[in-house]
Amino acid sequence: IIQAGIDSGEFRPVQPEETAIALSALLEGMILVWVIDDETVQIDHHTKAAVRLVLEGLKAHPTA
């Protein structure tokens, strides 16, 4: 999916495998924190926020 986004120009050029591993680690960490403290971590809300943050960082910037 990441490579397809790069190929289509939606994502800036990044290392797709490294990015996928980082995203997986982020999600696994979120689940771990949620299991430890489910009163503080709202898994749906915080997971969506984390993925949104990553996607914003991947967005390609329009060329001037």
N, CA, C and O atoms as a Maestro MAE file, in Angstrom:
{
 s_m_m2io_version
 :::
 2.0.0
}

f_m_ct {
 s_m_title
 :::
 protein
 m_atom[256] {
  # First column is atom index #
  i_m_mmod_type
  r_m_x_coord
  r_m_y_coord
  r_m_z_coord
  i_m_residue_number
  s_m_chain_name
  s_m_pdb_residue_name
  s_m_pdb_atom_name
  i_m_atomic_number
  :::
  1 25 0.836 -1.187 0.000 1 A "ILE " " N  " 7
  2 3 0.000 0.000 0.000 1 A "ILE " " CA " 6
  3 2 0.883 1.253 0.000 1 A "ILE " " C  " 6
  4 15 0.605 2.221 -0.708 1 A "ILE " " O  " 8
  5 25 1.919 1.220 0.781 2 A "ILE " " N  " 7
  6 3 2.818 2.389 0.852 2 A "ILE " " CA " 6
  7 2 3.501 2.609 -0.488 2 A "ILE " " C  " 6
  8 15 3.583 3.742 -0.963 2 A "ILE " " O  " 8
  9 25 3.990 1.542 -1.101 3 A "GLN " " N  " 7
  10 3 4.641 1.682 -2.407 3 A "GLN " " CA " 6
  11 2 3.654 2.199 -3.449 3 A "GLN " " C  " 6
  12 15 4.016 3.025 -4.287 3 A "GLN " " O  " 8
  13 25 2.424 1.729 -3.405 4 A "ALA " " N  " 7
  14 3 1.409 2.204 -4.350 4 A "ALA " " CA " 6
  15 2 1.166 3.699 -4.158 4 A "ALA " " C  " 6
  16 15 0.997 4.428 -5.135 4 A "ALA " " O  " 8
  17 25 1.147 4.157 -2.913 5 A "GLY " " N  " 7
  18 3 0.976 5.580 -2.641 5 A "GLY " " CA " 6
  19 2 2.142 6.406 -3.159 5 A "GLY " " C  " 6
  20 15 1.951 7.520 -3.649 5 A "GLY " " O  " 8
  21 25 3.342 5.867 -3.052 6 A "ILE " " N  " 7
  22 3 4.525 6.552 -3.583 6 A "ILE " " CA " 6
  23 2 4.437 6.608 -5.100 6 A "ILE " " C  " 6
  24 15 4.654 7.657 -5.708 6 A "ILE " " O  " 8
  25 25 4.114 5.462 -5.709 7 A "ASP " " N  " 7
  26 3 4.029 5.376 -7.169 7 A "ASP " " CA " 6
  27 2 2.981 6.319 -7.742 7 A "ASP " " C  " 6
  28 15 3.163 6.867 -8.829 7 A "ASP " " O  " 8
  29 25 1.885 6.510 -7.012 8 A "SER " " N  " 7
  30 3 0.807 7.371 -7.515 8 A "SER " " CA " 6
  31 2 1.058 8.849 -7.206 8 A "SER " " C  " 6
  32 15 0.336 9.720 -7.692 8 A "SER " " O  " 8
  33 25 2.081 9.125 -6.399 9 A "GLY " " N  " 7
  34 3 2.386 10.510 -6.051 9 A "GLY " " CA " 6
  35 2 1.644 11.021 -4.827 9 A "GLY " " C  " 6
  36 15 1.780 12.189 -4.461 9 A "GLY " " O  " 8
  37 25 0.860 10.156 -4.192 10 A "GLU " " N  " 7
  38 3 0.140 10.570 -2.984 10 A "GLU " " CA " 6
  39 2 1.069 10.662 -1.774 10 A "GLU " " C  " 6
  40 15 0.891 11.522 -0.912 10 A "GLU " " O  " 8
  41 25 2.065 9.765 -1.716 11 A "PHE " " N  " 7
  42 3 3.025 9.750 -0.620 11 A "PHE " " CA " 6
  43 2 4.384 10.220 -1.127 11 A "PHE " " C  " 6
  44 15 4.740 10.010 -2.287 11 A "PHE " " O  " 8
  45 25 5.129 10.856 -0.238 12 A "ARG " " N  " 7
  46 3 6.489 11.260 -0.599 12 A "ARG " " CA " 6
  47 2 7.362 10.014 -0.633 12 A "ARG " " C  " 6
  48 15 7.005 8.991 -0.049 12 A "ARG " " O  " 8
  49 25 8.494 10.091 -1.305 13 A "PRO " " N  " 7
  50 3 9.374 8.920 -1.382 13 A "PRO " " CA " 6
  51 2 9.936 8.560 0.002 13 A "PRO " " C  " 6
  52 15 10.626 9.365 0.627 13 A "PRO " " O  " 8
  53 25 9.641 7.378 0.455 14 A "VAL " " N  " 7
  54 3 10.167 6.834 1.705 14 A "VAL " " CA " 6
  55 2 10.540 5.375 1.437 14 A "VAL " " C  " 6
  56 15 10.224 4.832 0.379 14 A "VAL " " O  " 8
  57 25 11.204 4.756 2.390 15 A "GLN " " N  " 7
  58 3 11.481 3.326 2.286 15 A "GLN " " CA " 6
  59 2 10.213 2.586 2.720 15 A "GLN " " C  " 6
  60 15 9.883 2.594 3.906 15 A "GLN " " O  " 8
  61 25 9.499 1.950 1.795 16 A "PRO " " N  " 7
  62 3 8.211 1.347 2.127 16 A "PRO " " CA " 6
  63 2 8.287 0.294 3.241 16 A "PRO " " C  " 6
  64 15 7.434 0.265 4.128 16 A "PRO " " O  " 8
  65 25 9.302 -0.562 3.193 17 A "GLU " " N  " 7
  66 3 9.393 -1.621 4.209 17 A "GLU " " CA " 6
  67 2 9.668 -1.025 5.588 17 A "GLU " " C  " 6
  68 15 9.059 -1.438 6.575 17 A "GLU " " O  " 8
  69 25 10.577 -0.062 5.660 18 A "GLU " " N  " 7
  70 3 10.871 0.591 6.941 18 A "GLU " " CA " 6
  71 2 9.637 1.303 7.487 18 A "GLU " " C  " 6
  72 15 9.375 1.273 8.689 18 A "GLU " " O  " 8
  73 25 8.891 1.936 6.604 19 A "THR " " N  " 7
  74 3 7.683 2.652 7.006 19 A "THR " " CA " 6
  75 2 6.623 1.683 7.518 19 A "THR " " C  " 6
  76 15 5.965 1.954 8.522 19 A "THR " " O  " 8
  77 25 6.460 0.569 6.839 20 A "ALA " " N  " 7
  78 3 5.482 -0.441 7.277 20 A "ALA " " CA " 6
  79 2 5.864 -1.014 8.643 20 A "ALA " " C  " 6
  80 15 4.998 -1.228 9.490 20 A "ALA " " O  " 8
  81 25 7.159 -1.262 8.858 21 A "ILE " " N  " 7
  82 3 7.613 -1.783 10.146 21 A "ILE " " CA " 6
  83 2 7.362 -0.754 11.238 21 A "ILE " " C  " 6
  84 15 6.907 -1.106 12.326 21 A "ILE " " O  " 8
  85 25 7.652 0.513 10.958 22 A "ALA " " N  " 7
  86 3 7.426 1.569 11.952 22 A "ALA " " CA " 6
  87 2 5.943 1.695 12.292 22 A "ALA " " C  " 6
  88 15 5.585 1.841 13.461 22 A "ALA " " O  " 8
  89 25 5.090 1.640 11.287 23 A "LEU " " N  " 7
  90 3 3.645 1.723 11.527 23 A "LEU " " CA " 6
  91 2 3.157 0.522 12.339 23 A "LEU " " C  " 6
  92 15 2.346 0.676 13.252 23 A "LEU " " O  " 8
  93 25 3.647 -0.663 12.011 24 A "SER " " N  " 7
  94 3 3.279 -1.861 12.771 24 A "SER " " CA " 6
  95 2 3.719 -1.742 14.226 24 A "SER " " C  " 6
  96 15 2.967 -2.088 15.138 24 A "SER " " O  " 8
  97 25 4.939 -1.251 14.442 25 A "ALA " " N  " 7
  98 3 5.442 -1.083 15.803 25 A "ALA " " CA " 6
  99 2 4.611 -0.064 16.576 25 A "ALA " " C  " 6
  100 15 4.337 -0.249 17.762 25 A "ALA " " O  " 8
  101 25 4.216 1.003 15.903 26 A "LEU " " N  " 7
  102 3 3.364 2.013 16.534 26 A "LEU " " CA " 6
  103 2 2.045 1.394 16.991 26 A "LEU " " C  " 6
  104 15 1.605 1.621 18.118 26 A "LEU " " O  " 8
  105 25 1.423 0.618 16.119 27 A "LEU " " N  " 7
  106 3 0.149 -0.001 16.461 27 A "LEU " " CA " 6
  107 2 0.297 -1.057 17.558 27 A "LEU " " C  " 6
  108 15 -0.538 -1.143 18.458 27 A "LEU " " O  " 8
  109 25 1.358 -1.856 17.482 28 A "GLU " " N  " 7
  110 3 1.591 -2.852 18.531 28 A "GLU " " CA " 6
  111 2 1.839 -2.176 19.873 28 A "GLU " " C  " 6
  112 15 1.351 -2.639 20.904 28 A "GLU " " O  " 8
  113 25 2.590 -1.087 19.863 29 A "GLY " " N  " 7
  114 3 2.839 -0.336 21.090 29 A "GLY " " CA " 6
  115 2 1.563 0.257 21.653 29 A "GLY " " C  " 6
  116 15 1.362 0.270 22.867 29 A "GLY " " O  " 8
  117 25 0.706 0.744 20.781 30 A "MET " " N  " 7
  118 3 -0.572 1.305 21.212 30 A "MET " " CA " 6
  119 2 -1.414 0.232 21.901 30 A "MET " " C  " 6
  120 15 -2.030 0.486 22.936 30 A "MET " " O  " 8
  121 25 -1.436 -0.950 21.330 31 A "ILE " " N  " 7
  122 3 -2.196 -2.046 21.928 31 A "ILE " " CA " 6
  123 2 -1.609 -2.417 23.285 31 A "ILE " " C  " 6
  124 15 -2.352 -2.658 24.236 31 A "ILE " " O  " 8
  125 25 -0.294 -2.463 23.382 32 A "LEU " " N  " 7
  126 3 0.351 -2.794 24.654 32 A "LEU " " CA " 6
  127 2 0.006 -1.770 25.734 32 A "LEU " " C  " 6
  128 15 -0.335 -2.141 26.857 32 A "LEU " " O  " 8
  129 25 0.094 -0.498 25.398 33 A "VAL " " N  " 7
  130 3 -0.238 0.554 26.365 33 A "VAL " " CA " 6
  131 2 -1.711 0.460 26.760 33 A "VAL " " C  " 6
  132 15 -2.054 0.652 27.927 33 A "VAL " " O  " 8
  133 25 -2.575 0.170 25.803 34 A "TRP " " N  " 7
  134 3 -4.007 0.021 26.081 34 A "TRP " " CA " 6
  135 2 -4.268 -1.143 27.043 34 A "TRP " " C  " 6
  136 15 -5.086 -1.027 27.955 34 A "TRP " " O  " 8
  137 25 -3.569 -2.263 26.833 35 A "VAL " " N  " 7
  138 3 -3.737 -3.418 27.707 35 A "VAL " " CA " 6
  139 2 -3.306 -3.066 29.136 35 A "VAL " " C  " 6
  140 15 -3.930 -3.506 30.101 35 A "VAL " " O  " 8
  141 25 -2.255 -2.284 29.264 36 A "ILE " " N  " 7
  142 3 -1.749 -1.892 30.581 36 A "ILE " " CA " 6
  143 2 -2.665 -0.865 31.249 36 A "ILE " " C  " 6
  144 15 -2.893 -0.919 32.457 36 A "ILE " " O  " 8
  145 25 -3.189 0.073 30.447 37 A "ASP " " N  " 7
  146 3 -3.984 1.169 31.029 37 A "ASP " " CA " 6
  147 2 -5.156 1.519 30.118 37 A "ASP " " C  " 6
  148 15 -5.123 2.517 29.398 37 A "ASP " " O  " 8
  149 25 -6.177 0.696 30.160 38 A "ASP " " N  " 7
  150 3 -7.322 0.910 29.262 38 A "ASP " " CA " 6
  151 2 -8.228 2.058 29.697 38 A "ASP " " C  " 6
  152 15 -9.154 2.427 28.975 38 A "ASP " " O  " 8
  153 25 -7.965 2.618 30.862 39 A "GLU " " N  " 7
  154 3 -8.745 3.785 31.276 39 A "GLU " " CA " 6
  155 2 -8.215 5.066 30.643 39 A "GLU " " C  " 6
  156 15 -8.982 5.984 30.355 39 A "GLU " " O  " 8
  157 25 -6.920 5.126 30.430 40 A "THR " " N  " 7
  158 3 -6.310 6.312 29.819 40 A "THR " " CA " 6
  159 2 -6.341 6.236 28.299 40 A "THR " " C  " 6
  160 15 -6.642 7.221 27.625 40 A "THR " " O  " 8
  161 25 -6.030 5.071 27.771 41 A "VAL " " N  " 7
  162 3 -5.946 4.889 26.324 41 A "VAL " " CA " 6
  163 2 -7.299 4.455 25.784 41 A "VAL " " C  " 6
  164 15 -7.808 3.390 26.134 41 A "VAL " " O  " 8
  165 25 -7.866 5.279 24.940 42 A "GLN " " N  " 7
  166 3 -9.100 4.944 24.221 42 A "GLN " " CA " 6
  167 2 -8.644 4.380 22.881 42 A "GLN " " C  " 6
  168 15 -8.344 5.128 21.950 42 A "GLN " " O  " 8
  169 25 -8.596 3.065 22.793 43 A "ILE " " N  " 7
  170 3 -7.925 2.395 21.673 43 A "ILE " " CA " 6
  171 2 -8.415 2.875 20.311 43 A "ILE " " C  " 6
  172 15 -7.590 3.113 19.428 43 A "ILE " " O  " 8
  173 25 -9.706 3.024 20.106 44 A "ASP " " N  " 7
  174 3 -10.205 3.481 18.806 44 A "ASP " " CA " 6
  175 2 -9.715 4.887 18.496 44 A "ASP " " C  " 6
  176 15 -9.163 5.146 17.427 44 A "ASP " " O  " 8
  177 25 -9.922 5.780 19.436 45 A "HIS " " N  " 7
  178 3 -9.551 7.181 19.235 45 A "HIS " " CA " 6
  179 2 -8.041 7.344 19.039 45 A "HIS " " C  " 6
  180 15 -7.607 7.991 18.086 45 A "HIS " " O  " 8
  181 25 -7.256 6.771 19.920 46 A "HIS " " N  " 7
  182 3 -5.812 6.982 19.870 46 A "HIS " " CA " 6
  183 2 -5.161 6.263 18.687 46 A "HIS " " C  " 6
  184 15 -4.177 6.756 18.134 46 A "HIS " " O  " 8
  185 25 -5.689 5.120 18.299 47 A "THR " " N  " 7
  186 3 -5.153 4.434 17.120 47 A "THR " " CA " 6
  187 2 -5.423 5.237 15.863 47 A "THR " " C  " 6
  188 15 -4.536 5.395 15.024 47 A "THR " " O  " 8
  189 25 -6.638 5.747 15.724 48 A "LYS " " N  " 7
  190 3 -6.957 6.573 14.560 48 A "LYS " " CA " 6
  191 2 -6.085 7.825 14.528 48 A "LYS " " C  " 6
  192 15 -5.616 8.229 13.464 48 A "LYS " " O  " 8
  193 25 -5.868 8.434 15.679 49 A "ALA " " N  " 7
  194 3 -5.034 9.633 15.746 49 A "ALA " " CA " 6
  195 2 -3.598 9.312 15.340 49 A "ALA " " C  " 6
  196 15 -2.974 10.097 14.626 49 A "ALA " " O  " 8
  197 25 -3.067 8.185 15.775 50 A "ALA " " N  " 7
  198 3 -1.697 7.803 15.441 50 A "ALA " " CA " 6
  199 2 -1.555 7.528 13.941 50 A "ALA " " C  " 6
  200 15 -0.586 7.965 13.319 50 A "ALA " " O  " 8
  201 25 -2.510 6.811 13.367 51 A "VAL " " N  " 7
  202 3 -2.458 6.513 11.930 51 A "VAL " " CA " 6
  203 2 -2.602 7.801 11.121 51 A "VAL " " C  " 6
  204 15 -1.910 7.983 10.120 51 A "VAL " " O  " 8
  205 25 -3.489 8.686 11.544 52 A "ARG " " N  " 7
  206 3 -3.644 9.982 10.872 52 A "ARG " " CA " 6
  207 2 -2.326 10.750 10.871 52 A "ARG " " C  " 6
  208 15 -1.943 11.341 9.861 52 A "ARG " " O  " 8
  209 25 -1.646 10.738 11.994 53 A "LEU " " N  " 7
  210 3 -0.370 11.429 12.119 53 A "LEU " " CA " 6
  211 2 0.662 10.866 11.145 53 A "LEU " " C  " 6
  212 15 1.379 11.620 10.488 53 A "LEU " " O  " 8
  213 25 0.732 9.546 11.054 54 A "VAL " " N  " 7
  214 3 1.674 8.913 10.120 54 A "VAL " " CA " 6
  215 2 1.308 9.262 8.680 54 A "VAL " " C  " 6
  216 15 2.181 9.607 7.885 54 A "VAL " " O  " 8
  217 25 0.029 9.174 8.342 55 A "LEU " " N  " 7
  218 3 -0.398 9.478 6.977 55 A "LEU " " CA " 6
  219 2 -0.108 10.919 6.598 55 A "LEU " " C  " 6
  220 15 0.283 11.199 5.464 55 A "LEU " " O  " 8
  221 25 -0.296 11.833 7.536 56 A "GLU " " N  " 7
  222 3 0.035 13.248 7.272 56 A "GLU " " CA " 6
  223 2 1.516 13.391 6.970 56 A "GLU " " C  " 6
  224 15 1.903 14.167 6.096 56 A "GLU " " O  " 8
  225 25 2.342 12.646 7.689 57 A "GLY " " N  " 7
  226 3 3.786 12.698 7.460 57 A "GLY " " CA " 6
  227 2 4.187 12.085 6.129 57 A "GLY " " C  " 6
  228 15 5.224 12.446 5.574 57 A "GLY " " O  " 8
  229 25 3.389 11.171 5.610 58 A "LEU " " N  " 7
  230 3 3.702 10.520 4.332 58 A "LEU " " CA " 6
  231 2 3.223 11.322 3.125 58 A "LEU " " C  " 6
  232 15 3.713 11.120 2.014 58 A "LEU " " O  " 8
  233 25 2.280 12.222 3.331 59 A "LYS " " N  " 7
  234 3 1.705 12.950 2.200 59 A "LYS " " CA " 6
  235 2 2.782 13.655 1.390 59 A "LYS " " C  " 6
  236 15 3.711 14.253 1.932 59 A "LYS " " O  " 8
  237 25 2.626 13.565 0.087 60 A "ALA " " N  " 7
  238 3 3.520 14.286 -0.802 60 A "ALA " " CA " 6
  239 2 3.170 15.752 -0.773 60 A "ALA " " C  " 6
  240 15 1.996 16.120 -0.719 60 A "ALA " " O  " 8
  241 25 4.177 16.579 -0.808 61 A "HIS " " N  " 7
  242 3 3.942 18.019 -0.850 61 A "HIS " " CA " 6
  243 2 3.807 18.441 -2.312 61 A "HIS " " C  " 6
  244 15 4.601 18.028 -3.158 61 A "HIS " " O  " 8
  245 25 2.807 19.258 -2.605 62 A "PRO " " N  " 7
  246 3 2.635 19.704 -3.992 62 A "PRO " " CA " 6
  247 2 3.855 20.494 -4.458 62 A "PRO " " C  " 6
  248 15 4.428 21.283 -3.707 62 A "PRO " " O  " 8
  249 25 4.229 20.272 -5.682 63 A "THR " " N  " 7
  250 3 5.364 21.021 -6.235 63 A "THR " " CA " 6
  251 2 4.902 22.392 -6.690 63 A "THR " " C  " 6
  252 15 3.800 22.549 -7.217 63 A "THR " " O  " 8
  253 25 5.736 23.356 -6.484 64 A "ALA " " N  " 7
  254 3 5.374 24.723 -6.839 64 A "ALA " " CA " 6
  255 2 5.618 25.024 -8.291 64 A "ALA " " C  " 6
  256 15 5.361 26.140 -8.742 64 A "ALA " " O  " 8
  :::
 }
 m_bond[255] {
  # First column is bond index #
  i_m_from
  i_m_to
  i_m_order
  :::
  1 1 2 1
  2 2 3 1
  3 3 4 2
  4 3 5 1
  5 5 6 1
  6 6 7 1
  7 7 8 2
  8 7 9 1
  9 9 10 1
  10 10 11 1
  11 11 12 2
  12 11 13 1
  13 13 14 1
  14 14 15 1
  15 15 16 2
  16 15 17 1
  17 17 18 1
  18 18 19 1
  19 19 20 2
  20 19 21 1
  21 21 22 1
  22 22 23 1
  23 23 24 2
  24 23 25 1
  25 25 26 1
  26 26 27 1
  27 27 28 2
  28 27 29 1
  29 29 30 1
  30 30 31 1
  31 31 32 2
  32 31 33 1
  33 33 34 1
  34 34 35 1
  35 35 36 2
  36 35 37 1
  37 37 38 1
  38 38 39 1
  39 39 40 2
  40 39 41 1
  41 41 42 1
  42 42 43 1
  43 43 44 2
  44 43 45 1
  45 45 46 1
  46 46 47 1
  47 47 48 2
  48 47 49 1
  49 49 50 1
  50 50 51 1
  51 51 52 2
  52 51 53 1
  53 53 54 1
  54 54 55 1
  55 55 56 2
  56 55 57 1
  57 57 58 1
  58 58 59 1
  59 59 60 2
  60 59 61 1
  61 61 62 1
  62 62 63 1
  63 63 64 2
  64 63 65 1
  65 65 66 1
  66 66 67 1
  67 67 68 2
  68 67 69 1
  69 69 70 1
  70 70 71 1
  71 71 72 2
  72 71 73 1
  73 73 74 1
  74 74 75 1
  75 75 76 2
  76 75 77 1
  77 77 78 1
  78 78 79 1
  79 79 80 2
  80 79 81 1
  81 81 82 1
  82 82 83 1
  83 83 84 2
  84 83 85 1
  85 85 86 1
  86 86 87 1
  87 87 88 2
  88 87 89 1
  89 89 90 1
  90 90 91 1
  91 91 92 2
  92 91 93 1
  93 93 94 1
  94 94 95 1
  95 95 96 2
  96 95 97 1
  97 97 98 1
  98 98 99 1
  99 99 100 2
  100 99 101 1
  101 101 102 1
  102 102 103 1
  103 103 104 2
  104 103 105 1
  105 105 106 1
  106 106 107 1
  107 107 108 2
  108 107 109 1
  109 109 110 1
  110 110 111 1
  111 111 112 2
  112 111 113 1
  113 113 114 1
  114 114 115 1
  115 115 116 2
  116 115 117 1
  117 117 118 1
  118 118 119 1
  119 119 120 2
  120 119 121 1
  121 121 122 1
  122 122 123 1
  123 123 124 2
  124 123 125 1
  125 125 126 1
  126 126 127 1
  127 127 128 2
  128 127 129 1
  129 129 130 1
  130 130 131 1
  131 131 132 2
  132 131 133 1
  133 133 134 1
  134 134 135 1
  135 135 136 2
  136 135 137 1
  137 137 138 1
  138 138 139 1
  139 139 140 2
  140 139 141 1
  141 141 142 1
  142 142 143 1
  143 143 144 2
  144 143 145 1
  145 145 146 1
  146 146 147 1
  147 147 148 2
  148 147 149 1
  149 149 150 1
  150 150 151 1
  151 151 152 2
  152 151 153 1
  153 153 154 1
  154 154 155 1
  155 155 156 2
  156 155 157 1
  157 157 158 1
  158 158 159 1
  159 159 160 2
  160 159 161 1
  161 161 162 1
  162 162 163 1
  163 163 164 2
  164 163 165 1
  165 165 166 1
  166 166 167 1
  167 167 168 2
  168 167 169 1
  169 169 170 1
  170 170 171 1
  171 171 172 2
  172 171 173 1
  173 173 174 1
  174 174 175 1
  175 175 176 2
  176 175 177 1
  177 177 178 1
  178 178 179 1
  179 179 180 2
  180 179 181 1
  181 181 182 1
  182 182 183 1
  183 183 184 2
  184 183 185 1
  185 185 186 1
  186 186 187 1
  187 187 188 2
  188 187 189 1
  189 189 190 1
  190 190 191 1
  191 191 192 2
  192 191 193 1
  193 193 194 1
  194 194 195 1
  195 195 196 2
  196 195 197 1
  197 197 198 1
  198 198 199 1
  199 199 200 2
  200 199 201 1
  201 201 202 1
  202 202 203 1
  203 203 204 2
  204 203 205 1
  205 205 206 1
  206 206 207 1
  207 207 208 2
  208 207 209 1
  209 209 210 1
  210 210 211 1
  211 211 212 2
  212 211 213 1
  213 213 214 1
  214 214 215 1
  215 215 216 2
  216 215 217 1
  217 217 218 1
  218 218 219 1
  219 219 220 2
  220 219 221 1
  221 221 222 1
  222 222 223 1
  223 223 224 2
  224 223 225 1
  225 225 226 1
  226 226 227 1
  227 227 228 2
  228 227 229 1
  229 229 230 1
  230 230 231 1
  231 231 232 2
  232 231 233 1
  233 233 234 1
  234 234 235 1
  235 235 236 2
  236 235 237 1
  237 237 238 1
  238 238 239 1
  239 239 240 2
  240 239 241 1
  241 241 242 1
  242 242 243 1
  243 243 244 2
  244 243 245 1
  245 245 246 1
  246 246 247 1
  247 247 248 2
  248 247 249 1
  249 249 250 1
  250 250 251 1
  251 251 252 2
  252 251 253 1
  253 253 254 1
  254 254 255 1
  255 255 256 2
  :::
 }
}
